[in-house]
Amino acid sequence: MKTVYTCFCTEVIHEGHLNLIRQAQAYGKVIVGALSDRALIRYNRFPTISQEERVRLYRSLEGVDSVVIQDDMCYEDALSLIRPDYVIHGDNWKTGPEAEIRAQVIQQLAATGGTLVEVPYTNSEQVRKIDRQLREKLAMPEYRRRRLRQLIGMCPVVKALEAHSGLTGLIAEKTIVAQNGRLDQFDAMWVSSLCDSTAKGKPDIELVDMSSRLRTIDDIMEVTTKPIILDGDTGGLPEHFVYNVRTLERMGVSAVIIEDKKGLKKNSLFGTQVPQTQEDIAAFSEKIRTGKRAQLTDDFMIIARIESLILERGMDDALTRAAAFVDAGADGIMIHSRKEDPGEILEFCGRFRAADKSTPLVVVPTSFHAIREEELAAHGVNIVIYANQLTRSAFPAMQRTAEEILRCHRAKEADERLMPIKEIITLIDEL
């Protein structure tokens, strides 16, 4: 009997999946690939049930002869192992990022004498409702909050992109690129105090209060599902930090990063050019302990940001602080530098990892932007935050457009560079 292969990534079986299986049965024995957890998170489909539960679900379906694990969005390994006569898939992958995966499947099948069968995608109200329900489930606080810890356990490196509004949150949520037959995307969002303040036309000195910051988070959460890491500046007074931790945890924020400075907060990239005072180790450690005692779940993370390299206090001071903050209960360490050469960051990571194999490490490669994620991961980094690139790219584009309209006294010249409003609107899901 000929073999038919199809791959599922769903947690809820609907009429479209059942139709696909019925169509597949007409060609031969049906083998379903269950996309693994690691592959799902690259496909913007974060699992809310276990891989084992998905396998059992697919095996229970009438018409399915066997189920295998497909460990990559790319079908290459699965097709090499199974060598099916047919691959069956909905026709919805002809456009968009998945088109590259489709092309690779066609090429591989041609080499082995296999055939691709495409079935019209089922776009019924029931299917749309199930898709909406799955998105809403991922957006619920109890699912969103724990995703960052889960991602750290599953990804070589977690990539977070700055978001300061609902629209930038959608960009972080929906941007997917296809290359070499694989899909890639951002895993989380970083809500930066710098970008939040800048969007409001305010200086980055903790002037924008927490209630305003929470409104920004709420705007982003309303339209996205990915985990949020909040830039918590200094964390404020310990008595206030307790309440903020509870609020963030209840909202579904995954982590807050607080820096070991005190007094009037200035942006770290100014370094020693402006007066900045580093907090005493004991006092900052107690702030961490206070925040950890306030937590109600194990999901929420408090990450300590160390400013020793920024303030030129030296590597030993940074490492001493890191050890103390981990002892105080910090769930991660962020090490910052304003040098273009990543040497001191890599040295810190190497020395920290020699003493501590498990505490997550976070870096923000704003100044040392030439280093690749895989090199940082090789030195023990778990989270890479692209902290302000959307804001920095938007400002010059908007300024240039404004200047061009003033020069030309019309919008035609500027319009040639602008994205059609229709394309922007397509980012926004309608209920």
C-alpha positions as CSV (number, residue, x, y, z in Angstrom):
1,M,0.0,0.0,0.0
2,K,1.2,3.5,-0.8
3,T,2.0,5.9,2.1
4,V,0.6,9.4,2.6
5,Y,2.2,11.9,4.9
6,T,0.7,15.0,6.5
7,C,1.8,17.2,9.4
8,F,-0.4,18.6,12.2
9,C,0.4,21.4,14.6
10,T,-3.1,21.8,16.1
11,E,-4.4,21.1,19.7
12,V,-8.1,21.1,18.5
13,I,-9.3,19.0,15.7
14,H,-11.8,20.7,13.4
15,E,-13.6,19.8,10.2
16,G,-10.6,21.0,8.1
17,H,-8.3,18.4,9.7
18,L,-10.9,15.6,9.3
19,N,-11.4,16.5,5.7
20,L,-7.6,16.3,5.1
21,I,-7.5,12.8,6.6
22,R,-10.5,11.7,4.5
23,Q,-8.7,13.0,1.4
24,A,-5.5,11.3,2.4
25,Q,-7.1,7.9,2.9
26,A,-8.0,7.8,-0.8
27,Y,-4.3,7.6,-1.6
28,G,-3.1,5.0,0.9
29,K,-1.9,4.5,4.5
30,V,-2.0,7.8,6.5
31,I,1.0,8.8,8.6
32,V,0.6,12.0,10.6
33,G,3.6,14.1,11.7
34,A,3.1,15.7,15.1
35,L,5.1,18.9,15.1
36,S,7.3,18.9,18.2
37,D,7.2,21.6,20.8
38,R,10.5,23.0,19.6
39,A,9.3,23.2,16.1
40,L,5.9,24.7,17.1
41,I,7.4,27.7,18.8
42,R,9.2,28.6,15.6
43,Y,5.8,28.5,13.8
44,N,4.0,30.9,16.1
45,R,2.0,28.1,17.6
46,F,3.1,27.9,21.2
47,P,1.8,24.6,22.7
48,T,-0.7,24.8,25.6
49,I,-0.9,21.0,25.8
50,S,2.0,18.6,25.9
51,Q,3.6,16.9,22.8
52,E,2.5,13.6,24.2
53,E,-1.1,14.7,24.4
54,R,-1.0,15.9,20.8
55,V,0.3,12.6,19.7
56,R,-2.5,10.7,21.5
57,L,-5.0,13.1,20.0
58,Y,-3.8,12.4,16.5
59,R,-3.6,8.7,17.0
60,S,-7.3,8.6,18.2
61,L,-8.5,10.0,14.8
62,E,-10.3,7.6,12.5
63,G,-8.2,7.0,9.4
64,V,-4.8,7.7,10.9
65,D,-2.5,4.6,10.7
66,S,0.4,6.0,12.7
67,V,1.9,9.2,14.2
68,V,5.5,10.3,14.2
69,I,7.3,13.3,15.7
70,Q,8.4,16.0,13.1
71,D,11.1,17.9,14.9
72,D,11.4,20.8,12.4
73,M,9.1,22.9,10.3
74,C,11.2,21.8,7.4
75,Y,10.0,18.4,6.2
76,E,13.4,17.3,5.1
77,D,14.2,14.8,7.9
78,A,10.6,13.4,8.0
79,L,10.5,12.8,4.2
80,S,13.9,11.3,4.1
81,L,12.9,8.8,6.8
82,I,9.4,7.9,5.6
83,R,9.9,8.4,1.8
84,P,6.1,8.8,1.3
85,D,4.4,8.4,-2.0
86,Y,2.3,11.5,-1.3
87,V,2.4,14.5,0.9
88,I,-1.0,16.1,1.5
89,H,-1.5,19.7,2.8
90,G,-4.0,22.5,2.6
91,D,-3.5,25.0,-0.2
92,N,-3.0,27.8,2.3
93,W,0.8,27.5,2.2
94,K,1.2,28.8,-1.4
95,T,1.8,32.3,-0.2
96,G,3.5,33.8,2.9
97,P,6.5,32.5,4.8
98,E,5.4,28.8,4.4
99,A,5.8,29.1,0.6
100,E,9.5,28.4,1.0
101,I,8.8,25.2,3.0
102,R,6.3,24.2,0.3
103,A,9.0,24.7,-2.4
104,Q,11.4,22.6,-0.5
105,V,8.8,19.7,-0.1
106,I,8.1,19.8,-3.8
107,Q,11.9,19.6,-4.6
108,Q,12.4,16.7,-2.2
109,L,9.4,14.8,-3.5
110,A,10.6,15.2,-7.1
111,A,13.9,13.6,-6.1
112,T,12.1,10.5,-4.6
113,G,9.2,10.2,-7.1
114,G,6.6,11.5,-4.6
115,T,3.7,13.8,-5.3
116,L,2.3,16.8,-3.4
117,V,-1.5,16.8,-3.1
118,E,-3.1,20.1,-2.0
119,V,-6.6,20.3,-0.6
120,P,-8.6,23.6,-0.5
121,Y,-8.2,25.1,2.9
122,T,-11.4,24.9,5.0
123,N,-12.3,28.4,5.9
124,S,-15.6,28.0,7.7
125,E,-17.0,29.9,10.7
126,Q,-16.3,26.9,12.9
127,V,-12.6,26.9,11.9
128,R,-12.2,30.7,12.4
129,K,-13.9,30.4,15.8
130,I,-11.5,27.6,16.9
131,D,-8.5,29.6,15.7
132,R,-9.7,32.7,17.7
133,Q,-10.2,30.5,20.8
134,L,-6.7,29.2,20.6
135,R,-5.3,32.7,20.3
136,E,-7.4,33.9,23.2
137,K,-6.2,30.9,25.3
138,L,-2.5,31.8,24.6
139,A,-3.3,35.4,25.6
140,M,-4.7,34.4,29.0
141,P,-2.5,35.5,31.9
142,E,-1.8,32.0,33.2
143,Y,-0.6,30.8,29.8
144,R,1.3,33.9,28.8
145,R,3.0,34.4,32.1
146,R,4.8,31.0,32.2
147,R,5.8,31.0,28.5
148,L,9.1,32.8,29.1
149,R,10.4,30.1,31.4
150,Q,9.2,27.5,29.0
151,L,10.9,29.2,26.1
152,I,14.2,29.4,28.0
153,G,14.0,25.6,28.5
154,M,13.2,24.9,24.8
155,C,15.2,27.5,22.7
156,P,18.9,27.9,22.1
157,V,18.3,31.6,22.7
158,V,15.1,33.5,23.3
159,K,14.8,36.6,21.0
160,A,12.8,39.6,22.4
161,L,11.9,42.7,20.3
162,E,11.0,46.1,21.7
163,A,7.3,47.0,21.6
164,H,5.8,50.3,22.9
165,S,2.2,50.1,21.4
166,G,-0.4,47.7,20.2
167,L,0.9,48.2,16.6
168,T,4.6,47.5,17.5
169,G,3.4,44.6,19.5
170,L,1.7,43.2,16.4
171,I,4.9,43.6,14.5
172,A,6.8,41.6,17.2
173,E,4.0,39.0,17.2
174,K,3.5,38.5,13.5
175,T,6.8,39.1,11.8
176,I,8.0,35.7,10.4
177,V,10.9,35.1,7.9
178,A,11.5,32.0,5.9
179,Q,15.1,31.1,4.9
180,N,16.7,27.8,4.1
181,G,13.3,26.0,4.4
182,R,12.9,27.2,8.0
183,L,10.7,29.8,9.7
184,D,12.0,32.2,12.3
185,Q,10.4,34.8,14.5
186,F,10.7,36.7,17.8
187,D,9.8,34.8,20.9
188,A,8.9,37.6,23.3
189,M,8.4,41.4,23.6
190,W,10.4,43.9,25.6
191,V,8.5,46.9,26.9
192,S,11.3,49.4,27.4
193,S,11.0,52.5,29.6
194,L,13.2,54.4,27.1
195,C,10.8,53.6,24.2
196,D,7.7,54.0,26.2
197,S,8.9,57.4,27.4
198,T,10.0,58.5,24.0
199,A,6.7,57.5,22.4
200,K,5.1,59.9,25.0
201,G,7.6,62.6,24.3
202,K,9.1,62.3,27.9
203,P,12.7,61.9,29.1
204,D,13.8,58.5,30.2
205,I,14.2,59.3,33.9
206,E,11.3,57.2,35.4
207,L,9.1,60.2,34.7
208,V,6.4,58.0,33.1
209,D,4.7,56.5,36.1
210,M,3.8,52.8,36.5
211,S,0.1,53.4,35.9
212,S,1.0,54.8,32.4
213,R,3.4,51.9,31.8
214,L,0.6,49.4,32.7
215,R,-1.7,51.0,30.1
216,T,1.0,50.5,27.4
217,I,1.3,46.8,28.5
218,D,-2.5,46.5,28.4
219,D,-2.6,47.9,24.9
220,I,0.0,45.3,23.8
221,M,-1.6,42.4,25.6
222,E,-5.0,43.0,24.1
223,V,-3.7,42.2,20.6
224,T,-0.9,39.8,21.2
225,T,-0.1,36.4,22.8
226,K,3.7,36.4,23.2
227,P,5.4,36.8,26.6
228,I,6.3,40.3,27.9
229,I,9.5,41.3,29.6
230,L,9.1,44.7,31.3
231,D,11.9,47.2,31.8
232,G,11.3,48.0,35.4
233,D,14.0,50.7,35.7
234,T,15.3,50.7,39.3
235,G,12.2,49.0,40.6
236,G,11.5,52.1,42.8
237,L,11.0,51.9,46.5
238,P,10.9,48.3,47.8
239,E,7.4,49.0,49.3
240,H,6.2,50.1,45.8
241,F,8.0,47.2,44.1
242,V,6.0,44.7,46.0
243,Y,2.7,46.0,44.6
244,N,4.1,46.3,41.1
245,V,5.2,42.7,41.2
246,R,1.7,41.6,42.2
247,T,0.1,43.7,39.5
248,L,2.4,42.5,36.7
249,E,2.0,38.9,37.8
250,R,-1.7,39.2,37.8
251,M,-1.7,40.8,34.3
252,G,0.3,38.0,32.8
253,V,3.7,39.7,32.4
254,S,6.4,37.1,32.4
255,A,9.4,39.0,33.8
256,V,10.5,42.4,35.1
257,I,14.1,43.5,34.9
258,I,15.3,46.0,37.5
259,E,18.7,47.7,37.5
260,D,21.0,48.1,40.5
261,K,21.0,52.0,40.5
262,K,19.4,54.5,42.8
263,G,18.6,58.2,42.7
264,L,17.5,59.9,39.5
265,K,17.7,57.3,36.8
266,K,19.5,58.1,33.6
267,N,19.8,56.0,30.5
268,S,22.7,53.5,30.8
269,L,24.1,54.3,27.4
270,F,25.3,57.7,28.8
271,G,27.5,55.7,31.1
272,T,29.8,57.9,33.2
273,Q,29.0,61.0,31.1
274,V,26.1,61.8,33.5
275,P,25.9,61.3,37.3
276,Q,24.6,57.8,38.1
277,T,24.8,56.0,41.4
278,Q,24.9,52.3,41.8
279,E,22.8,50.8,44.5
280,D,24.5,49.0,47.5
281,I,24.6,45.2,47.0
282,A,22.8,44.5,50.3
283,A,20.0,47.0,49.6
284,F,19.4,45.8,46.1
285,S,19.5,42.2,47.2
286,E,16.8,43.0,49.8
287,K,14.7,44.6,47.1
288,I,14.9,41.3,45.1
289,R,14.0,39.3,48.2
290,T,11.0,41.6,48.9
291,G,9.8,41.2,45.3
292,K,10.2,37.4,45.4
293,R,8.2,37.1,48.6
294,A,5.4,39.0,47.1
295,Q,4.9,36.6,44.2
296,L,2.0,34.2,44.2
297,T,3.2,31.9,41.4
298,D,6.5,30.3,40.3
299,D,6.0,31.6,36.8
300,F,6.9,35.2,37.2
301,M,10.6,36.2,36.9
302,I,12.6,39.0,38.6
303,I,15.8,39.6,36.7
304,A,18.6,41.7,38.1
305,R,20.4,44.1,35.7
306,I,24.0,44.8,36.6
307,E,25.4,48.2,35.7
308,S,29.0,47.7,36.8
309,L,30.5,47.5,33.3
310,I,28.4,50.6,32.3
311,L,29.7,52.6,35.2
312,E,33.3,51.2,34.8
313,R,33.3,49.5,38.2
314,G,35.1,46.5,36.8
315,M,34.5,42.8,36.0
316,D,35.0,41.6,39.6
317,D,32.4,44.0,40.9
318,A,29.9,42.7,38.2
319,L,30.5,39.1,39.1
320,T,30.3,39.7,42.9
321,R,26.9,41.4,42.4
322,A,25.7,38.7,40.1
323,A,26.4,36.0,42.7
324,A,24.8,38.1,45.5
325,F,21.7,38.8,43.4
326,V,21.3,35.1,42.5
327,D,21.6,34.3,46.2
328,A,18.9,36.8,46.9
329,G,16.5,35.0,44.6
330,A,17.0,36.7,41.2
331,D,15.6,34.5,38.5
332,G,18.1,35.8,36.0
333,I,21.0,38.2,35.4
334,M,21.2,40.9,32.8
335,I,24.7,42.2,32.1
336,H,24.9,45.4,30.2
337,S,27.8,47.2,28.3
338,R,28.0,50.3,26.1
339,K,31.2,49.1,24.3
340,E,31.0,48.1,20.6
341,D,33.4,45.3,21.3
342,P,31.5,42.4,23.0
343,G,34.7,41.2,24.7
344,E,33.7,42.2,28.2
345,I,30.2,40.8,27.8
346,L,31.6,37.5,26.7
347,E,34.2,37.5,29.5
348,F,31.5,38.1,32.1
349,C,29.3,35.3,30.6
350,G,32.2,32.8,30.6
351,R,33.2,33.5,34.2
352,F,29.6,33.6,35.4
353,R,28.8,30.3,33.7
354,A,31.9,28.7,35.2
355,A,30.3,29.3,38.6
356,D,26.6,29.1,37.7
357,K,25.4,26.7,35.0
358,S,21.7,27.3,35.3
359,T,20.7,30.9,36.1
360,P,19.4,32.6,32.8
361,L,21.6,35.3,31.3
362,V,20.2,38.2,29.5
363,V,22.0,40.7,27.1
364,V,21.0,43.7,25.2
365,P,23.2,44.1,22.1
366,T,22.6,47.7,21.3
367,S,26.2,48.9,21.3
368,F,27.8,45.5,20.5
369,H,25.4,44.9,17.7
370,A,27.7,43.0,15.3
371,I,27.7,39.8,17.4
372,R,25.3,37.1,16.3
373,E,22.8,35.3,18.5
374,E,24.5,31.9,18.1
375,E,27.8,33.2,19.4
376,L,26.0,34.7,22.5
377,A,24.2,31.4,23.0
378,A,27.5,29.6,22.8
379,H,28.7,31.7,25.7
380,G,25.7,30.8,27.9
381,V,23.3,33.6,27.0
382,N,19.6,32.7,27.2
383,I,17.8,35.8,26.2
384,V,18.8,38.5,23.6
385,I,16.7,41.7,23.8
386,Y,16.6,44.0,20.8
387,A,15.6,46.9,23.0
388,N,15.0,50.0,20.9
389,Q,15.4,49.2,17.2
390,L,11.7,49.8,16.2
391,T,11.7,53.2,17.8
392,R,15.0,54.1,16.2
393,S,13.9,53.0,12.8
394,A,10.5,54.7,13.0
395,F,11.7,58.2,14.0
396,P,14.0,59.0,11.0
397,A,11.4,57.6,8.6
398,M,8.7,59.8,10.1
399,Q,10.9,62.8,10.2
400,R,11.9,62.4,6.6
401,T,8.3,62.1,5.5
402,A,7.3,65.2,7.4
403,E,10.2,67.2,5.8
404,E,9.4,65.9,2.3
405,I,5.7,67.0,2.6
406,L,6.9,70.5,3.7
407,R,9.3,70.8,0.8
408,C,6.9,69.5,-1.9
409,H,3.7,71.0,-0.5
410,R,2.0,67.7,-1.2
411,A,2.2,64.0,-0.2
412,K,3.0,62.3,-3.6
413,E,6.8,62.2,-3.2
414,A,6.6,60.8,0.3
415,D,3.9,58.3,-0.7
416,E,6.2,56.3,-2.9
417,R,8.1,55.1,0.2
418,L,5.1,54.5,2.4
419,M,3.4,51.2,3.2
420,P,-0.2,51.1,1.9
421,I,-2.6,51.6,4.7
422,K,-4.4,48.4,3.6
423,E,-1.2,46.4,4.4
424,I,-1.0,47.9,7.9
425,I,-4.7,47.1,8.5
426,T,-4.2,43.5,7.7
427,L,-1.9,43.2,10.7
428,I,-5.0,43.8,12.9
429,D,-7.3,40.9,13.5
430,E,-11.0,41.4,13.4
431,L,-13.2,39.5,15.9
